[in-house]
Amino acid sequence: MAKLKISGKELLKLGYPEGRAIGMAINVVHQHFKKEKKEKVMALLKAVLDNPEDFADDEALGRITAELVEKEKESLPEIPINMQGIPYKVYGPDAIEQGALEQMDMAARLPVAAAAALMPDAHSGYGLPIGGVLATDNAVIPYGVGVDIGCRMCLSVFPLPADFLEKNRSRLSLILQENTAFGYGEQRKPMDDPIFERPEFRELEVVRSLKDKAFRQIGSSGSGNHFVEFGLVEILEQDPKLPLAKGHYMALLSHSGSRNLGATIAKHYTNLAMKNCPLPKAAKHLAWLGLDTQEGQEYWLAMNLAGDYASACHHHIHARMAKALGEQPLAMVENHHNFAWKEQLANGQEVIVHRKGATPAGKGVLGIIPGSMIHDGFIVRGKGSATAINSASHGAGRVMSRTKARNSTTQHELKKVLKEHGVELIGGGLDEAPMAYKNIHEVMAFQKDLVEVLGTFSPKIVRMDQ
């Protein structure tokens, strides 16, 4: 096998900035991925570039992200943070790594912090930890939203019996492969969408040049933990917003975000925030933009555009699948994380609520909380907990980094556990092995006061990036 070689020129073409990040990427690749195929490694490096915070806790790839987010020292005076933070609730603290707890403590010390909470699937990220919820006074934190703006879950439940899946596995597997695109690839025949008529694509400089690529990528999914999968839904309790009788159905579940559009918006406005709001080194990724500033208003518009674009991507995926199946869904449930909302706290204060890897769970709000490629996800209804700022977890949450997962799991072990659970995996890697995730049932038990379960989703045919 030829020795893997990646050059700085290739990384520049991929989009890496000139500087130390390129050297670090080359060193990491040659040290940890020298036996991997070049195409796969290049896709991984692109994923790190587009979504650095997804790899922040990775022993190897985290070294690259550290260089990507490093910024030059600013000349503005440093903004002090509070000695003590606002009080907040941690759900399932014993199952949350220390780094995530420390990041949340830092966020609670910001002078703009009004309320906070930490969900049970939490783990370390940049700025807010994944699973962090932070309400701020007239300020939006780009890294409090995250790089993959508006990342979401979308579930379509079809009028097909559960045994349809087992009788048609080969056909369904082919449908997934023919109608999805992952990684930094693009749809072969993208469909048009009203979102491309939005004025933001004309009026916001940062997104104007991204329109063509956004068009080519619409209806596609990211890498890492993003997926499109067929599975079985069991409805346990009816709800007026979910017009389904109790019973079993075949369903489609997707998880992805705003692609290059959201990543570029996040990087641009994070740089602006860090330039205009210099904080102590330990808190620098929590830099904010005031909503009474031009930059803050621009980011707010761009963030909402990216969130709506992410939703459109899912709707295109589900429309393609429905057409291939020759069926229209009976119901659809959709919810998103990595976003900021204008809301009111229980005391009536108007705030900006950041949910980074946390999902809205206001009273009566429906959502999906996935498990892993072999474990059940849950259709939930929010209870509207003020202590949790009307939030819940967005999934099971990682219990080990991607590098650790790759180094501690073998392909044989993964194939064995997939077979035991009757799951077919198309693409995917050891870094997304189910062993890398927390026990979803324990996570759900920690948030029993935040959501109630209406049904379950069991994955059976899972499509991920190669």
C-alpha positions in Angstrom: 0.0 0.0 0.0 1.4 3.4 -1.0 2.2 5.8 1.8 -0.4 8.4 2.4 0.8 11.9 1.3 -1.1 15.1 1.7 0.4 18.5 0.7 -0.2 22.0 2.0 -1.3 22.9 -1.5 -4.1 20.4 -1.4 -5.2 21.7 2.0 -5.3 25.3 0.7 -7.5 24.1 -2.2 -9.7 22.4 0.4 -10.2 25.7 2.1 -7.6 25.6 5.0 -6.2 29.0 5.8 -2.5 29.7 5.4 -0.6 29.2 8.7 0.0 26.7 11.4 -3.3 24.8 10.9 -2.0 23.3 7.6 1.2 22.1 9.2 -0.7 20.6 12.1 -3.2 18.9 9.8 -0.4 17.3 7.8 1.4 16.1 11.0 -1.8 14.6 12.5 -2.7 12.9 9.3 0.7 11.3 8.8 0.8 10.3 12.4 -2.7 8.9 13.0 -4.2 8.2 9.6 -1.3 6.9 7.4 -3.1 3.6 6.7 -6.4 5.2 5.6 -7.4 5.9 2.0 -6.5 9.5 0.9 -10.1 10.2 -0.3 -11.5 9.3 3.2 -8.8 11.4 5.0 -9.5 14.4 2.8 -13.2 14.1 3.5 -12.4 14.0 7.2 -10.1 17.1 7.0 -12.9 18.9 5.2 -15.3 17.9 8.0 -12.9 19.3 10.6 -12.6 22.5 8.7 -16.4 22.9 8.3 -17.3 21.9 11.8 -14.3 22.2 14.1 -16.3 22.0 17.4 -17.5 18.5 16.5 -13.9 17.4 16.8 -12.8 19.6 19.8 -12.6 16.6 22.2 -10.7 14.4 19.8 -7.1 13.7 20.9 -5.7 13.9 17.4 -8.1 16.0 15.3 -8.6 18.4 18.2 -5.0 19.6 17.6 -6.1 20.8 14.2 -9.2 22.6 15.4 -7.2 24.4 18.1 -5.1 25.9 15.3 -8.2 26.8 13.2 -9.8 28.8 15.9 -6.7 30.6 17.2 -7.0 34.3 16.5 -4.5 37.1 16.8 -4.4 39.1 20.0 -6.6 42.1 19.9 -5.8 45.7 20.8 -9.2 46.5 22.5 -9.2 46.3 26.3 -10.2 43.0 27.7 -13.7 42.6 29.0 -13.7 41.2 32.5 -16.0 38.3 33.4 -17.7 37.9 36.8 -16.0 36.2 39.6 -19.1 34.2 40.4 -21.6 32.9 37.8 -25.3 32.8 37.9 -26.8 29.7 39.4 -28.0 27.0 37.0 -29.2 23.4 36.9 -27.1 20.5 35.7 -29.1 17.4 34.6 -27.2 14.2 35.2 -24.0 15.8 36.5 -22.3 12.5 37.3 -22.4 11.4 33.6 -21.0 14.7 32.3 -17.2 15.2 31.7 -15.4 17.8 33.8 -14.4 19.8 30.7 -18.1 20.5 29.8 -18.9 21.5 33.4 -16.0 23.9 33.4 -17.1 25.4 30.1 -20.7 25.9 31.4 -19.3 27.5 34.6 -17.4 30.0 32.5 -20.5 30.8 30.4 -22.5 31.5 33.5 -19.9 34.1 34.5 -20.4 36.3 31.4 -21.7 39.8 32.2 -24.5 39.2 29.7 -25.6 35.9 31.2 -29.2 35.8 32.5 -30.0 32.1 32.9 -28.4 28.8 32.1 -28.8 25.0 32.2 -26.8 22.0 31.1 -28.4 19.0 29.5 -27.5 15.3 30.4 -25.9 14.6 27.0 -23.3 17.3 27.5 -19.7 17.1 26.4 -17.0 19.6 25.6 -17.1 22.0 22.6 -16.0 25.5 21.7 -17.6 28.3 23.6 -20.7 26.7 25.1 -20.3 23.0 25.7 -22.5 20.7 23.6 -25.7 20.4 25.6 -25.3 23.9 27.0 -28.3 26.3 27.2 -27.6 30.0 27.9 -29.9 32.9 28.0 -28.3 36.3 27.5 -29.4 39.9 27.7 -29.5 41.5 24.2 -26.4 39.6 23.0 -25.9 36.6 20.7 -22.8 34.4 20.9 -21.9 32.8 17.6 -20.1 29.9 19.3 -23.0 29.7 21.6 -25.0 28.7 18.5 -22.2 26.6 17.0 -20.7 26.1 13.6 -23.5 23.8 12.2 -26.2 26.4 12.5 -29.7 25.1 12.7 -28.7 21.4 12.8 -31.9 19.4 13.2 -33.8 16.2 13.3 -36.6 15.4 10.9 -38.9 12.3 11.1 -41.5 11.2 8.5 -43.9 8.5 9.4 -45.3 6.6 6.5 -48.6 4.6 6.1 -46.6 1.4 5.8 -46.7 -1.5 8.3 -43.6 -2.4 10.2 -43.0 -5.7 8.3 -42.7 -3.6 5.0 -39.2 -2.8 6.0 -38.0 -6.4 6.5 -39.7 -7.5 3.3 -38.1 -4.7 1.3 -34.6 -4.2 2.8 -32.7 -4.4 -0.5 -35.0 -1.8 -2.1 -34.9 0.6 0.8 -31.1 0.3 1.0 -30.9 1.2 -2.7 -33.3 4.2 -2.2 -31.0 5.5 0.5 -27.9 5.3 -1.6 -29.5 6.8 -4.7 -31.2 9.7 -3.0 -28.7 11.0 -0.5 -25.3 12.8 -0.6 -22.9 13.2 2.3 -19.7 14.9 3.3 -18.6 17.9 1.3 -20.2 16.4 -1.8 -23.3 17.9 -3.6 -26.6 16.6 -4.9 -26.3 15.4 -8.5 -29.6 17.0 -9.5 -30.5 19.6 -6.8 -34.0 20.8 -6.6 -34.9 24.5 -6.5 -36.4 26.0 -3.3 -38.1 29.3 -2.4 -35.3 30.0 0.1 -33.0 31.1 -2.7 -35.4 34.1 -3.3 -34.7 35.3 0.2 -33.4 38.9 0.4 -30.5 37.9 2.6 -28.8 36.3 -0.3 -28.7 39.7 -2.0 -28.3 42.0 1.0 -25.8 40.2 3.3 -22.3 40.3 1.8 -21.2 37.2 3.8 -23.8 35.0 2.2 -24.0 36.6 -1.3 -21.2 34.5 -2.7 -22.4 31.3 -1.0 -25.7 31.1 -2.9 -24.5 28.9 -5.8 -22.8 26.4 -3.5 -25.8 26.4 -1.2 -28.0 25.5 -4.2 -25.7 22.6 -5.2 -25.6 21.3 -1.6 -29.3 21.6 -0.8 -30.8 18.2 0.0 -27.4 16.8 1.1 -26.1 15.9 4.5 -22.9 16.5 6.4 -20.3 14.1 7.7 -19.6 13.0 11.3 -22.8 12.0 13.1 -25.2 13.1 10.4 -27.4 10.4 8.9 -30.5 9.4 7.0 -32.1 6.1 8.1 -35.1 3.9 7.7 -36.5 2.4 10.9 -39.6 1.5 12.9 -41.8 3.8 14.9 -44.0 2.8 17.7 -46.6 5.4 18.8 -47.3 4.9 22.6 -49.4 8.0 23.2 -51.5 10.2 20.8 -51.1 13.9 20.6 -53.2 16.5 18.6 -49.9 17.6 16.8 -49.1 14.0 15.9 -52.1 12.6 14.1 -51.2 8.9 14.5 -53.0 6.1 16.2 -51.1 3.9 18.6 -49.2 1.2 16.8 -46.2 0.5 14.6 -45.1 2.2 11.4 -42.2 2.4 9.0 -40.4 5.8 9.2 -37.5 7.9 7.9 -35.3 9.9 10.3 -32.6 12.4 9.2 -30.0 14.4 11.1 -28.0 17.2 9.4 -27.5 21.0 9.4 -26.8 24.0 7.2 -23.8 22.7 5.3 -21.1 25.1 4.1 -23.5 28.0 4.3 -23.9 27.8 8.1 -20.2 27.0 8.6 -19.1 30.1 6.7 -21.5 32.3 8.5 -20.4 31.0 11.9 -16.7 31.5 11.1 -17.2 35.0 9.8 -19.2 36.3 12.7 -17.2 34.4 15.3 -14.1 36.3 14.1 -16.0 39.6 14.3 -17.3 38.8 17.8 -13.8 37.9 19.1 -12.4 41.1 17.5 -15.0 43.4 19.0 -15.5 41.6 22.3 -12.1 40.5 23.6 -12.5 38.3 26.6 -10.0 36.5 28.9 -8.3 33.6 27.1 -10.3 31.0 29.0 -13.6 32.6 27.8 -12.6 34.0 24.4 -14.9 31.6 22.4 -17.8 33.1 24.3 -17.4 36.5 22.6 -20.8 38.0 21.7 -22.4 40.5 19.3 -24.9 43.0 20.7 -28.2 42.8 19.0 -28.2 46.6 18.9 -25.1 46.6 16.6 -25.0 46.2 12.8 -22.9 43.0 13.2 -25.4 41.5 15.6 -28.3 42.3 13.4 -26.5 40.8 10.4 -25.6 37.7 12.2 -29.2 37.3 13.4 -30.5 37.5 9.8 -27.8 35.1 8.5 -28.3 32.6 11.4 -32.0 32.5 10.6 -31.3 32.0 6.9 -29.0 29.1 7.7 -31.6 27.5 10.0 -34.3 27.7 7.3 -31.8 26.4 4.7 -31.1 23.4 7.0 -34.8 22.7 7.2 -35.1 22.9 3.5 -32.3 20.4 3.1 -34.3 17.9 5.2 -37.5 18.6 3.4 -35.8 17.9 0.1 -34.4 14.6 1.5 -37.8 13.5 2.7 -39.5 14.5 -0.6 -37.0 12.4 -2.5 -37.6 9.4 -0.3 -41.4 9.8 -0.4 -41.3 9.9 -4.2 -39.0 6.8 -4.4 -41.4 5.0 -2.0 -44.5 6.2 -3.8 -46.0 7.2 -0.5 -46.8 10.4 1.3 -46.0 10.6 5.1 -48.9 10.6 7.6 -47.0 12.9 9.9 -43.7 14.8 10.2 -41.9 15.9 13.4 -38.9 18.3 13.1 -36.9 20.1 15.8 -33.5 21.8 15.7 -30.5 22.7 17.9 -27.4 24.9 17.4 -29.6 28.0 17.3 -30.6 31.1 19.2 -34.2 32.1 19.9 -35.8 35.3 21.3 -37.8 34.2 24.3 -39.0 35.3 27.7 -37.9 33.8 31.0 -40.4 32.9 33.7 -39.9 36.3 35.3 -40.9 38.0 32.0 -37.4 39.1 31.0 -36.7 39.1 27.3 -33.6 37.2 26.4 -31.7 35.4 23.7 -31.7 31.6 24.4 -28.8 29.7 22.9 -29.3 26.0 22.6 -26.1 24.4 21.5 -26.7 20.7 21.1 -29.9 21.1 23.1 -33.4 21.1 21.7 -36.5 23.2 22.5 -38.9 21.5 25.0 -41.5 24.2 25.8 -44.8 22.9 27.0 -46.5 20.9 24.3 -43.5 21.2 21.8 -42.8 18.0 19.9 -39.3 16.8 19.2 -37.0 13.9 18.3 -34.1 12.7 20.6 -32.0 10.1 18.8 -30.0 7.3 20.4 -27.3 5.8 18.2 -27.2 3.7 15.1 -28.5 0.7 17.1 -30.4 2.3 20.0 -33.9 3.7 20.0 -34.6 7.4 19.6 -37.6 9.0 21.2 -40.5 11.1 20.0 -41.1 13.5 22.9 -43.4 16.3 24.1 -41.9 19.1 26.1 -43.0 19.8 29.7 -41.9 23.5 29.7 -39.4 23.3 32.6 -38.4 26.9 33.5 -35.3 25.5 35.3 -34.1 23.9 32.0 -35.1 27.1 30.1 -37.7 25.0 28.2 -35.0 22.7 26.8 -33.9 19.0 26.7 -31.0 17.0 25.3 -30.5 16.7 21.5 -29.3 13.1 21.7 -27.4 10.6 23.8 -24.2 12.6 23.7 -20.6 11.2 23.2 -18.9 9.3 26.0 -15.6 9.0 24.1 -13.8 11.2 21.5 -13.7 10.2 17.8 -10.0 9.2 18.0 -10.6 7.1 21.1 -13.6 5.4 19.5 -11.5 4.5 16.4 -8.7 3.2 18.5 -10.8 1.2 21.0 -13.3 -0.4 18.6 -12.7 -2.8 15.7 -14.7 -3.3 12.5 -15.4 -6.9 13.7 -16.9 -5.6 16.9 -19.0 -3.0 15.1 -20.3 -5.5 12.6 -21.1 -7.9 15.4 -23.2 -5.4 17.4 -24.9 -4.2 14.2 -25.9 -7.8 13.4 -27.2 -8.4 16.9 -29.5 -5.4 16.5 -30.6 -6.2 13.0 -29.1 -2.9 11.6 -27.6 -2.4 8.2 -24.9 0.3 8.0 -24.1 2.1 4.7 -21.0 4.2 5.1 -20.2 5.3 8.7 -17.0 4.8 10.6 -15.6 3.5 13.9 -15.7 7.1 15.3 -19.5 6.8 15.1 -19.8 3.4 16.6 -22.6 3.1 19.2 -20.1 2.3 21.9 -18.9 6.0 21.6 -22.2 7.3 22.9 -23.9 7.5 26.3 -26.7 5.2 27.3 -29.7 6.9 25.9 -32.0 5.4 28.5 -29.9 6.9 31.3 -30.0 10.3 29.5 -33.8 10.1 29.2 -34.1 9.2 32.9 -32.1 12.3 33.8 -34.6 14.5 31.9 -37.9 12.9 32.9 -39.0 16.3 34.2 -38.2 18.0 30.9 -40.0 15.7 28.4 -42.5 12.9 28.2 -42.2 10.1 25.6 -44.9 9.7 23.0 -43.1 7.1 20.9 -39.9 5.4 19.9 -37.9 5.1 16.7 -35.7 2.0 16.1 -33.1 2.4 13.3 -32.7 -0.5 10.9 -31.0 0.8 7.7 -28.6 3.6 8.4 -26.8 5.7 5.8 -23.9 7.9 6.8 -20.8 9.5 5.1 -18.3 7.0 3.7 
